[in-house]
């Protein structure tokens, strides 16, 4: 079965975890649209044609629940 390239947004404030997630996504044939440590950094990318996101709940500038709601409203996992 064919594999579809997805643009993935990573929101994770731990640098090692972020790097690990980025490597994992790329190993599975996805493009990392951004690896952000804060909501402020990630928010513009949510509107920038991503296909999915991996969100840490508690990042540098707060909780990512608002980002998760925006992603859900757009039908994005």
N, C-alpha and C positions, 0 to 999 in steps of 0.2 A: 504494500500500500504506500502511496506517495506521502512525502513529508512536506508540510507547508511551512515556509519561513515565516516566522512571526517577529515583530519588533516588540521587545520586552523592556519595560521600565522596571528598574530595581530601586527600591527605596529602603536603604539599610544604612545605619550610622556606624556599625562596626566595620572597620576597613577590611579585616580578614574575611569576615562573612560575606561582605559585598564582593570581594574578589573571587571567592569560591562560587558564589551564585552566578557571577558573570561568566566564569570559566565553564560552569555546568551548562548554562544556556547556550553558549557558543559551541560547546561540544555536541549539543543536540541540534545544531544547525540553525539556531536563532540568532538574530541580530540584537544586541543590547542597545536600545535607543538612548539609554542614560542610566548611570548608577549614581544616585543622589543620596545625600546624608540628611536632607531636611525636606520638610513639606514645601518651603518657599522655593527651593531648588527644583523640586519635582513637579509642582503645580503647572508650570507652563508646558511641560512635556506631556501631560495628560491630554492636552488639547492638540498635540502635535502628531497625530496619526499613529499612535501605538496600538498594538493588538492585544496586549495583556500586561499585567504588572504583578510583581512580587513585593509585598509591603511588610516591613517590620511595623509593628503596632506603635512602639514608643521610640521616636527618633529625636534628634537634637532639639527641634523646636515644637514638639508636642506629639499628639496622637494622630495617626493617619486615617482615622475613621471618616473624616470629610473627603479625603481622596478616594477611599473605598466606595463611598456613596456616589461620587462623581463617575467613577469607573462603572459601577453597576447601572447608573442611569444611562450610560452610553452603551450598555450591553457588553462590556469588556470584562473578561475574567481577571 
